[in-house]
């Protein structure tokens, strides 16, 4: 997994040509508006996002196409429609990894910001802005997302 680093340092380590950048943008656009989830997952994998098994990514989701290699989605995750996942912050000139762990659910219209880990079996409520890590078995909601309740661990 990548660590949080400066924008210029990341660009120096991971040089991509204009054709690669254009390819990613086109594939990302196709992924956003594809009706079939299996194709959508394949398209996101082609851009560089790490996507596990049995993952659902809803339509019109935007997963960072500038730095997709720092976004990891584990198995059994549900990302609802119109979710935005951003791995970079141009104003602070930094790139930070995003990890969505096994069994997590991210509600419609949520925004996941750089450097966030969404814990396993946690729930992010619709329209939330996730600015900090979400602990496992936790429900968060709001802008910024705050803990609503803890979930019971089931065997």
C-alpha positions in Angstrom: 0.0 0.0 0.0 1.1 3.5 -0.7 1.9 6.1 2.0 0.8 9.7 2.0 3.3 11.7 -0.1 3.7 15.0 -1.8 2.1 15.4 -5.2 5.4 16.2 -7.0 7.2 13.2 -5.3 4.3 10.8 -6.4 4.5 12.2 -10.0 8.3 11.7 -10.0 8.0 8.1 -8.9 5.1 7.2 -11.2 5.5 8.9 -14.5 2.7 8.3 -16.9 2.6 9.5 -20.5 -0.2 11.4 -22.1 -1.5 8.3 -23.8 -1.8 6.5 -20.5 -3.5 9.4 -18.9 -6.0 9.8 -21.8 -6.6 6.0 -21.7 -7.4 6.1 -18.0 -9.8 9.0 -18.4 -11.7 7.3 -21.3 -11.9 4.0 -19.4 -13.0 5.8 -16.2 -15.8 7.5 -18.2 -16.9 4.2 -19.7 -16.9 2.7 -16.2 -19.1 5.5 -14.8 -21.8 5.0 -17.3 -21.8 1.3 -18.0 -25.0 -0.4 -17.1 -23.4 -3.8 -16.2 -21.6 -4.0 -12.8 -19.2 -6.7 -14.0 -18.0 -4.5 -16.9 -17.8 -1.5 -14.5 -15.5 -3.5 -12.2 -13.3 -4.6 -15.1 -13.0 -1.0 -16.4 -12.0 0.2 -13.0 -9.4 -2.6 -12.7 -8.1 -1.5 -16.1 -7.5 2.0 -14.8 -5.4 0.7 -11.9 -7.9 0.5 -9.1 -7.4 -2.6 -7.0 -10.8 -4.3 -6.8 -11.6 -7.5 -4.9 -14.1 -10.2 -5.5 -17.9 -9.9 -5.2 -17.8 -6.1 -5.4 -20.7 -3.9 -6.5 -19.9 -0.4 -7.8 -23.0 1.6 -8.6 -23.5 3.7 -11.7 -22.1 7.2 -12.0 -19.4 6.6 -9.4 -16.3 8.6 -9.7 -13.1 6.9 -8.6 -10.0 9.0 -8.9 -8.7 8.7 -12.4 -5.5 10.8 -11.7 -4.2 8.4 -9.1 -6.2 5.1 -9.3 -3.3 2.9 -8.2 -3.7 4.2 -4.6 -7.3 3.2 -4.4 -8.0 -0.4 -3.0 -11.4 -2.0 -2.7 -11.4 -5.4 -0.9 -13.9 -8.3 -1.3 -17.7 -8.1 -0.7 -17.9 -4.3 -0.8 -20.9 -2.3 -1.9 -20.4 1.2 -3.3 -23.7 2.7 -4.1 -24.6 5.1 -6.9 -22.9 8.5 -7.4 -20.1 7.9 -4.8 -17.0 10.0 -5.3 -13.6 8.6 -4.2 -10.8 11.1 -4.4 -7.1 10.1 -3.6 -5.5 13.5 -4.1 -5.9 17.0 -2.8 -4.6 19.6 -5.2 -4.9 22.4 -2.7 -2.5 20.7 -0.3 -0.5 19.1 -3.1 -0.7 15.6 -1.7 -1.7 12.1 -2.7 -2.9 9.6 -0.1 -4.1 6.0 -0.3 -7.8 5.0 0.1 -8.6 1.5 1.4 -12.2 0.2 1.5 -12.1 -3.0 3.6 -14.0 -6.2 3.3 -17.8 -6.0 3.7 -18.0 -2.2 3.8 -21.1 -0.4 2.4 -20.9 3.2 1.1 -24.2 4.9 0.6 -25.5 7.0 -2.3 -23.8 10.3 -3.0 -21.0 9.9 -0.4 -17.6 11.4 -0.8 -14.5 9.6 0.4 -11.5 11.9 0.7 -7.7 11.2 0.5 -6.0 9.0 3.2 -9.2 7.4 4.4 -9.6 3.7 5.4 -13.2 2.5 5.6 -13.1 -0.4 8.1 -14.5 -3.9 7.4 -18.3 -4.3 7.8 -18.8 -0.6 8.3 -21.5 1.5 6.9 -21.2 5.0 5.4 -24.6 6.8 5.3 -25.9 8.4 2.1 -24.5 11.8 1.3 -21.7 11.6 3.9 -18.3 13.2 3.5 -15.7 10.9 4.9 -12.7 12.9 6.1 -11.2 10.5 8.7 -10.9 6.7 9.0 -14.0 4.7 9.8 -13.5 2.0 12.4 -14.6 -1.6 11.6 -18.3 -2.4 12.5 -19.2 1.3 12.7 -22.1 3.3 11.1 -21.1 6.9 10.2 -23.1 9.6 8.5 -23.1 13.4 8.0 -20.8 16.0 6.7 -18.2 15.5 8.0 -19.1 11.9 8.8 -19.5 11.2 12.5 -20.1 7.9 14.3 -23.8 7.1 14.6 -23.5 3.7 16.3 -21.3 0.6 16.6 -22.5 -2.7 15.0 -22.4 -6.1 16.6 -19.7 -8.4 15.4 -21.5 -11.5 13.9 -19.7 -14.8 13.4 
